Every structure is written in structure tokens, then in C-alpha cells.
Amino acid sequence: MELLNWATRVGAYVVEDDYDSDFRFDGPPLTAVAGLDSSAAVIYLGTFSKSIGAGLRVGYLVVPVELAETAITVKAILNAGQSWLDQAVLAEFLSSGAFARHLKQVRMVYRSRRDCILSALREHFGDVNVSGHNGGMHIMWHLPARLPHATVVEATALNHGVGIYALRSAVAYDFGKTPYSERSLVLGYAALQEKQIREGISRIAAALK
Ligand SMILES: Cc1ncc(COP(=O)(O)O)c(C=O)c1O
């Protein structure tokens, strides 16, 4: 609410990139900031890249009404439009209810993979400090003091064929070199089979011993 009040006060737009909100595993869905916004200060971005596949290249914008014409023009200039056939098939997929069924199914698979990565981490590292595990397609692991820096853990894991990423490698910066960014790792799980997840975590544990 503070962000929205600020945007309204200074005449700014907030861009809300809600790219993985289809995947929430615990509790009720989170309200989008755009949904709280009565002053039309939010430009909302959604995508089918996570729920269907990035190769589809279809996403969407919900913009304040005064920006609608501009958004359409800019999009047309950018790439001369999007395949109408892909969009028509997607529209049918949505309106038939098949997309909702698909999401339900994928959510179950990803929830189970999320549970798997958490239990594998606990099995090897004890009472782990994680965040972001209520939804999305990755978790953040905040390293205990006894383990080295995130970049060292990342390199060690990579040497053993496992890709986990310090925030910097995931192109997230806080520019302050805070313990949060130096000692946090991003672990993606959505694209992996549970067997691969268990194997990956076990390799990291063995490598760090
Ligand atoms: C932060 C973020 N926003 C949005 C997207 C989706 O991008 P696109 O719809 O262009 O595939 C991604 C994809 O990984 C992402 O990481």
C-alpha cells in the first residue's frame, strides 16, 4: 500500500511482473498489487511461459486505460504482432476449462517436487533456513554459518554437476554485499524429476563435507 501511495503521489507507474503466481502451494492465492490499486498506477505483466511453455512466447499486459493505445502501438512496432493461430488456440484452451485443469495438475507435480527438495535439504543439512517455498518454481536457501559463501557453494555444486545459483549468478543484485545476498542460493526444482532432486542435494552435501 505504501508503494501504491508513493506511486500515486509522485505520478509514477509500478510494473508488477507476476510471472509465477499460477504456482502457489500453501494458503490462499496472493492478491496482485494491481488488484489493490484503485488509482490505476500499476502496469501488470503476466505470462504463459511458466504455465504452458516459454516457446509459446505469449504473455499479457494489463495497463491503466490511458496507456492502452500506446501499449498496442509499442507492441506492434516491437515485433509486428503475434501469431494469431497460437493466440486462437490458447484462447480456446482457456475458455474450454482445459487450462484450469492443466494448472491444477502441474501445481500438484510442482508441489510434490517442492516437498521433495525441502525434505532432501533437511535430510542432509538439518534444520535449513529457506524462503519463497510457498509458491513459484524455486526456493531460496539461506546458508548456515558453518557453510562457505554462496558463490563457493555454487562453484562446488557445479563441479559435481549440480546447478544452484548465488543471487548474483541469477542476475539479482542488492549492490550492498549484504549477508542476505552473499549467503543465499536459488534452487530451481520445477523442471527436475524427484529422483534428480534427491541426487542433486545428496551430491552437494557430499561435496561440501
Ligand atoms: C522475472 C521473470 N519475469 C518474467 C518471466 C517470463 O518471461 P517471458 O514471458 O518473456 O517468457 C520470467 C521468465 O523466466 C522471469 O524470470
The ligand as an ORCA input file, in Angstrom:
! r2SCAN-3c Opt
* xyz 0 1
  C      11.316    -12.464    -13.523
  C      10.668    -13.039    -14.740
  N       9.634    -12.400    -15.300
  C       9.020    -12.903    -16.412
  C       9.414    -14.071    -16.983
  C       8.685    -14.573    -18.200
  O       9.203    -14.017    -19.361
  P       8.548    -14.334    -20.788
  O       7.070    -14.175    -20.639
  O       9.165    -13.314    -21.694
  O       8.949    -15.729    -21.145
  C      10.495    -14.756    -16.450
  C      10.956    -15.989    -17.076
  O      11.805    -16.688    -16.596
  C      11.130    -14.238    -15.291
  O      12.148    -14.891    -14.715
*
